[in-house]
Amino acid sequence: VCINGQLEPLDINNITEYVKYSWYADTSGGKPAEEAPPQDYHGKKDAYSWLKSPRYGGKVCEAGPLARMVVSGYYSPSKASVYDRLKARALEMALVVENVEKWIRELKPHSKVHLPYKNPTLGIGTGLCEAPRGANGHWVRISNGKIERYQVISPTNWNASPRDELGQRGPIEQALIGTPIDSPRNLINALKVVRSFDPCTAC
């Protein structure tokens, strides 16, 4: 993770979800491995989104190709703009193209493609991965051989999150500040900013 230009090892215990401006009861936030299942509260005062506000150590973090390119040291923009997000996505694809033949040659025909496993009776687990849109986290608890609770924080939750308890805007909200709008009927510049994050509106 890159915080204020400094790289730090990821500590999943620093991930917390806030719900002050989300249409969920206040008890719905917290640490993803521990928080209660979300309880909807549409009409909650000052709330304006169905998204929660994930934060890392209380800081707003952007996820996606630009974040990956910055963390990996392949790209160092002076600021995060529409151009930077699109350029980072193209540069990342170029890296994939450069390496895909090597990865294909590393495949071993007729080798096992999975390890046998047995569903545990009791357990907890965390799965973190990078999807094309950005950081994706899954937290699960199993009891009596069945899933007791499951929590997901998708890349779009990071990027399109509303303000948090400290009033910090999410990455897309911050990026929209100062975007020139000709008229309420012409929002093309705002759409360019939002689409540069490649949001999944279903999230």
C-alpha positions in Angstrom: 0.0 0.0 0.0 1.2 3.5 -0.8 0.3 6.1 1.9 1.3 9.8 1.2 3.9 8.6 -1.3 5.5 6.0 1.1 5.2 2.3 0.5 4.2 0.2 3.5 3.6 -3.6 3.8 -0.1 -4.4 3.7 -1.7 -5.0 7.1 -5.3 -6.3 6.7 -6.1 -5.3 10.3 -5.9 -1.6 9.1 -9.0 -2.1 6.8 -12.2 -0.7 8.3 -15.6 0.2 6.8 -17.5 3.3 7.8 -21.2 3.9 7.3 -21.9 7.5 8.5 -23.1 8.5 5.0 -24.3 5.1 3.9 -27.8 3.8 4.0 -27.0 1.3 6.7 -27.5 1.2 10.4 -24.4 2.4 12.4 -23.8 -1.1 13.6 -23.1 -2.2 10.0 -19.6 -0.8 9.9 -16.3 -1.9 11.4 -13.6 -4.5 10.7 -14.8 -6.7 7.7 -13.9 -9.9 9.5 -16.0 -9.0 12.5 -18.7 -6.6 11.5 -22.4 -7.6 11.7 -24.3 -8.3 8.5 -25.4 -4.9 7.0 -28.7 -3.7 8.2 -30.3 -1.3 5.6 -31.5 2.1 6.8 -32.7 4.0 3.7 -33.7 7.5 4.7 -30.9 7.8 7.3 -30.1 11.5 8.0 -27.3 12.8 5.8 -26.7 9.4 4.1 -26.5 9.3 0.3 -25.1 6.0 -0.9 -25.6 2.2 -0.6 -21.8 1.9 -0.6 -19.9 1.7 2.6 -16.6 3.7 3.0 -13.6 1.3 3.3 -10.5 3.0 4.6 -7.0 1.8 5.3 -5.7 3.1 8.6 -8.3 5.8 8.4 -7.0 6.9 5.0 -8.8 7.1 1.7 -7.2 4.8 -0.8 -7.6 4.4 -4.6 -7.7 1.0 -6.1 -7.1 -0.1 -9.7 -4.4 0.0 -12.5 -3.1 3.4 -11.5 -2.7 2.2 -7.8 -0.9 -1.0 -9.0 1.4 0.8 -11.3 2.4 3.3 -8.5 2.9 0.6 -5.9 5.0 -1.5 -8.3 7.1 1.5 -9.3 6.2 1.5 -13.0 4.5 4.8 -13.0 4.8 8.0 -10.9 2.3 10.6 -11.7 2.5 14.0 -10.0 -1.3 13.7 -9.4 -4.0 11.3 -10.2 -6.0 12.4 -13.3 -8.2 10.9 -16.0 -5.1 10.8 -18.2 -3.0 9.1 -15.6 -5.7 6.4 -15.0 -6.0 5.7 -18.7 -2.2 5.7 -19.3 -1.6 3.4 -16.3 -4.3 0.9 -17.6 -2.5 0.9 -21.1 1.0 0.5 -19.6 -0.3 -2.3 -17.4 -1.7 -4.1 -20.4 1.6 -3.6 -22.2 3.3 -5.4 -19.3 0.8 -8.3 -19.6 1.5 -8.6 -23.3 5.2 -8.6 -22.7 4.9 -11.4 -20.2 2.0 -13.6 -21.4 4.2 -15.8 -23.7 6.6 -16.5 -20.8 3.6 -17.4 -18.5 2.1 -19.7 -21.1 5.4 -21.6 -21.5 5.5 -22.1 -17.7 2.2 -24.1 -17.9 2.8 -27.9 -17.5 0.4 -29.9 -19.6 -1.5 -32.7 -17.8 -0.5 -31.4 -14.4 -3.0 -31.0 -11.5 -5.1 -27.9 -11.7 -6.4 -28.0 -8.1 -5.7 -29.5 -4.7 -8.2 -31.9 -3.1 -9.8 -30.3 -0.1 -12.6 -31.0 2.4 -14.9 -28.3 3.7 -14.0 -27.5 7.3 -16.6 -27.8 10.0 -15.3 -24.6 11.7 -13.0 -21.8 10.4 -12.4 -18.3 9.3 -10.6 -17.1 6.2 -9.5 -14.0 4.3 -8.9 -13.9 0.6 -7.2 -10.9 -1.1 -6.6 -10.5 -4.8 -6.3 -8.0 -7.5 -9.1 -7.8 -10.0 -8.8 -5.7 -13.1 -10.6 -2.9 -11.3 -8.5 -3.1 -8.2 -8.1 -4.6 -4.7 -10.7 -7.2 -3.9 -11.2 -8.6 -0.3 -13.3 -11.5 1.0 -13.8 -12.4 4.6 -15.6 -15.7 5.6 -16.6 -17.5 8.8 -17.7 -21.1 8.7 -19.7 -22.8 11.5 -21.2 -26.3 11.5 -19.8 -26.8 8.0 -21.8 -23.9 6.6 -21.0 -20.3 5.8 -22.1 -18.2 8.8 -21.0 -14.8 7.5 -19.4 -13.5 4.4 -18.1 -10.0 3.7 -16.7 -8.5 0.4 -15.0 -5.2 -0.3 -14.8 -4.7 -4.0 -12.6 -2.3 -5.9 -15.6 -0.1 -6.6 -16.3 0.1 -2.9 -12.9 1.6 -2.4 -13.2 4.1 -5.4 -16.8 5.1 -5.2 -17.2 5.2 -1.5 -19.0 8.2 0.1 -17.6 10.4 2.8 -16.5 8.7 6.1 -16.8 9.7 9.8 -14.0 12.3 9.3 -15.8 13.8 6.2 -13.1 12.5 3.9 -14.5 12.0 0.4 -13.8 8.8 -1.5 -11.5 8.8 -4.6 -14.2 9.4 -7.2 -15.7 12.2 -5.2 -12.3 13.8 -4.8 -11.5 13.5 -8.5 -14.8 15.2 -9.4 -13.9 18.4 -7.5 -13.1 21.2 -9.9 -14.3 19.3 -13.0 -15.7 21.9 -15.5 -19.4 21.4 -16.1 -20.9 23.4 -19.0 -24.5 22.9 -17.8 -26.6 20.4 -15.9 -27.5 18.9 -19.2 -23.9 18.4 -20.3 -22.1 16.2 -17.8 -19.6 14.7 -20.2 -16.5 15.9 -18.3 -17.9 14.4 -15.0 -18.6 11.1 -16.8 -15.1 11.0 -18.1 -13.7 11.3 -14.6 -16.0 8.6 -13.2 -15.4 6.2 -16.1 -11.7 6.6 -15.7 -12.1 4.5 -12.5 -13.9 1.8 -14.5 -16.6 1.5 -11.8 -18.9 -1.5 -11.5 -22.2 0.1 -10.9 -23.6 -3.3 -9.7 -21.2 -3.0 -6.8 
